[in-house]
Amino acid sequence: MALKRVGDEPGFVLHQYAWSESSLILDVFSRSHGRVALVAKGAKKPTSNFRPVLLPLQPLRLTWTLSPGEGAEIHTLRGAEWAGGHVMPTGDALLSGYYLNELLIRLLARDDAHPALFDAYAAVVRVLASQHGEALQPVLRAFELRLLREVGFLPSLDRETATQRPLVPDERYVLVAEGGLRVAHDDDRVSLSGAQWQGLHRSLDADDAFTATLRAAADAAAELKPQLRHLLHYHCGVTTLRTRQMMMDLQAL
């Protein structure tokens, strides 16, 4: 029986780990198939064509064959080529890329395609590689919002979650993991106006959603950061992501 083949599929390596003395298991984010697990046989050998290509935060074109048998989760990588476009991010941008990869691994189910999210991820990676540090925080917040919306963990941002009352533009509201959007209290350290939340809500439904969300998040990135971080940690089931802990450890040196 002929094996089913997926060819020339856009993808990124999210994570890799040793499978044997010479091979690797790859956690890949692909455009049409979502997160997939691939075995790259012989990839650790010095002579392997895979060795210089299978790098994180690099756009790739991948070919693999689907493993036979119902429920088979690990497929076999047959080809990988660098798609070009940019070099590897460095410094804070590199750590930010690893942070996004950890979010995708924790929040996306396998074999569940999210083409719009893939395109947003590819756009963020291009920004990370461009060394435009001033854009780092807005693009991260925009991607977090896009990811939370895609996986169904983001409440509607144009109304109070508990009461379903529309937001008042001049009132202040805070996003909390356990209760969604609510009116801000005096002891809330960060909040956004109803108008800002409504703008973010509209941007997520725009035709060019990621660009629109990036613009909407630009003026509120600092206030969004702790609110989205708490929501992401809540749904990831952790108090601190590994990549964030790594960032804090490096800053403490």
Secondary structure, 3 states (H helix, E strand, C coil): CCCCEEEEEEEEEEEEEECCCCCEEEEEEECCCEEEEEEECCCCCCCCCCCCCCCECCCEEEEEECCCCCCCCEEEEEEEEECCCCCCCCHHHHHHHHHHHHHHHHHCCECCCCHHHHHHHHHHHHHHHCCCHHHHHHHHHHHHHHHHHHCCCCCCCCECCCCCCECCCCCEEEEECCCEEEECCCCCCCCEEHHHHHHHHHHHCCCCHHHHHHHHHHCCHHHHHHHHHHHHHHHHCCCCCHHHHHHHHHHHC
